[in-house]
């Protein structure tokens, strides 16, 4: 098949630094159009990735008959207009997480997408990572009744955030439960093939929390979510204890199992840094993170993007876009669809309410089917 023509709307720090290069490097895609209100940003990306054209008018992208797939990297507060335009112009749509900030938007989004003919996907990338693709079958094979406990660590370094994001979260009190923990809600739902029945939150509120999720089938998960650590330390770790065995995934570079069928196993996953690939597990990854963190410049911090030289693990960002392309071409259902995106949001809002009240909150996902 000819490469699928992709238009991107909103190409700021993350989308411009992740999705744009991933699309440009994939021979199955053609980077047809970039759209953003920041013309300087468009010029920078054009010099590096040579899109077909750039524009500040998103309607030009939606009306382009050659474009099949839209990637939306705008702020969540401006996702609903993108969805409406995609449905109107019949463009398959990938939106970054979270889908939105408010329940008012979500109430419109769910029926809008469900009743449309377009393919739709939310950018919860972690299930598409090689390590999680390896982890889930191991868990599903060995989960045989009894209690299962899951611990997920996702802790970064807030002082490295771009100024606008730091201000939004630290000063304006936007919640990292929405911005970040939704990733892990979606991942755990996918790993377990379940949705939680209750959530309880303790900690800092908008930042630095411990979130407990109660699932059916005797599964309990604890998420330690925060930004009070350092980027010189691996950010993410999952530990699953079930059926007298332990499964540990370390920052997308190392998977260990112990006690399952009497054997201990270790599998490493490659990561890269400045064009070189490494496959030496979490210890080597830690050493490279530490060395990189010490070299971040004041200019990089001021600009708000400092990952060009950092060690890069495969968290599934490339694979999720290629998976979306394949389901479009095969006319198959999306795995990370509007209901999955909405479910992660409902958990997040309930987690925030739990912190405010100091009480656990029950969860009702049947609500989504009634929209």
Secondary structure, DSSP 4 states (H G I P E B T S, - for coil): -PPEEEEEE--SHHIIIIIHHHHHH-TTEEEEEEE-S-HHHHHHHHHHH--SEEES-HHHHHT-TT--EEEE-S-GGGSHHHHHHHHHHT-EEEEPSPS-S-HHHHHHHHHHHHTSSS-EEE---GGGSHHHHHHHHHHHHH--SS-EEEEEEEE-BGGGS-HHHHIIIIIS---HIIIIIHHHHHHHHHHHT--EEEEEEEESSSSSEEEEEEETTTEEEEEEEESBS-TTS--EEEEEEETTEEEEEETTTEEEEEEETTEEEEEE--EEETTEEE--HHHHHHHHHHHHHTT--HHHHHHT---TTS-B---SHHHHHHHHHHHHHHT---SS-HHHHHHHHHHHHHHHHHHHHTS-EE---HHHHT-
